[in-house]
């Protein structure tokens, strides 16, 4: 008994579901066929997809669009652009559409999904491909209203107007660009064809480790791999994906960064060892030292009066290694008055760090040389005006000392031990991709040369 009841309720449930689906289809089709095809001779409705993923592909010309939809043939295809303060109606008026056609065209667009919104958000400068209606030929317009979509309006043989949204065909392409820097990275990369937004991404990701103002020399080179989406009809880039790989060769020092998406799918960049591109400056550039004097006002141990202390003092035994607080270039390494033996490193265009009272310098530390974060640059001493072995450490922002504790440079997390194996495989894939792209560039060059040779022989 219970079972029968259950079966009955199951049936009722199924009936309700079927009804709901039917309603849904009916509802959808009222949108899906923006205008019920009233023409008697033709009973097949023109399908209007709701889902943008299932949109049909657009074609390059109105003539080809008409062939796609089977509309009234057009002649004399023309092109105009939407001007400032113009509505579609006023634009159509300007390009000689009569009022009756204009009204029908606007209505046809209103009938497509989101049509009213499309009409109120048409961008200035939008391309309007059109063909004026006449007795023998059909009226049609194609609006490239977004980067990826067209709305097409056409007439059938009975002079009714219809409208549909089309997706412009696109292609994703991986691009490798290599170049030499002439004067600055920005100008040279732009000249080599790196799109501007990709270039800005490149600069912001390299900005943690490179001082673009001073560190880049003529003849330094760069490499970049990125993906672009091309509009096949217009042959223009619609969008670029985040950079895959970037490399900068600074007078022999090579910086490489690889995109390795985080769990949220956001681009993160790391060097070949999995170290994050987002580098901060170390607040304590020495191991096992004790902070003996903080930043701020204090009574000076030698001079006796209260003085602003614009750095941090770390008490440590003589000879304790002092580390570079960040990647950068040595700006000064030598005697500097009361600072004694002194090193200053320039990290970015904005940040520098200074190390004073040293007993000696690492032999690799020379003015103009690049140093890496965490590498030994010198040794704790008591040179200059100092009471005992300690490191006096300063952080400078725009050449003014700031409290190192308050540095706001974000530090990125490095690739975790758990992921490092996967990361190595990932960068190997990118490097293989690079080799493949290099080969295809090479092949293109050979093909072009063959063509040039052939042509010159013909001449
Ligand atoms: Zn000090």
Boltz pocket constraint, residues with backbone or C-beta under 6 A from the ligand:
constraints:
  - pocket:
      binder: B
      contacts: [[A, 293], [A, 309], [A, 311], [A, 312], [A, 313], [A, 391], [A, 392], [A, 393]]
      max_distance: 6.0
